[in-house]
Amino acid sequence: MQNTIRVERARYKITQAELAEKVDVSRQTIHAIETGKFVPSTVLALKISRFFNTKLEEIFLLDNEIED
């Protein structure tokens, strides 16, 4: 799973620690998600997308998108 969290953080000018505090996880968790070492739970993914006021699928992208 790929994500655009780092890009969104830059757009909002916030650190990993600030985002972590807003979504109630550790900074290490945000780092692990950004680097692809951890796949967030559905609840956490929703919290992150809600914080950035964007659609879930604009932040989290499947590596192998299913094509019609």
N, C-alpha and C positions, 0 to 999 in steps of 0.2 A: 504494500500500500504506500502510495506517495502522498505528500501533503504540501500545502503552501503556507504553513503556519509561520515560517521564518519571514516570508514575504509580507504576510498580514501584520506581523509584529513590527516590521520596519515601517509599514504604512501608518500604523498607529503610534509608532515611536515608543514602544514599550519593551521591556526586557523579558527574558524568560521568567525571571522571578516575579515580575509584576503580573504576567499572564497566569502563572501558577497560583498566585494568591487569589486572583479573580475567579478561577475555576476550581479552587480548593484542592490542589495537588501540589507536589513538590516541584522545585525547579528541575530536578533531575528527571522527573517524569516528562516534563515538556521537552527537555533536551532529547530524551530517548524517543519520543514521538517524532520530533523533527528529523532525527537521524535515521528513522526507520527501524529502530531496534525494538520498538514497543508499539503495538496496535492498541489504541484506546478503546475503552468500552463504549457502547452506544451512548450511554448517558454522558460520558466525558466528551465524546465527539460533538454531541448536541450542545453541550455547554460552551465549547470552544467556538462552534459556528455561531451560536447566539451572541456570544461576546463580540465577535467581529461583524455581527449583523449581516451575515451572508449565508447562502445555501450550503448545506452540509457537503453536497457533491462538488462544490467549488473549492472546498478546502481539502477534502479527502478524496483521492482518486485511486481506483483499483489498478493494479499493475497490468492485469489482463482484462481490459474492458471487453465485454461481450458485444460482438458486432452482429447486426441482423443480416 
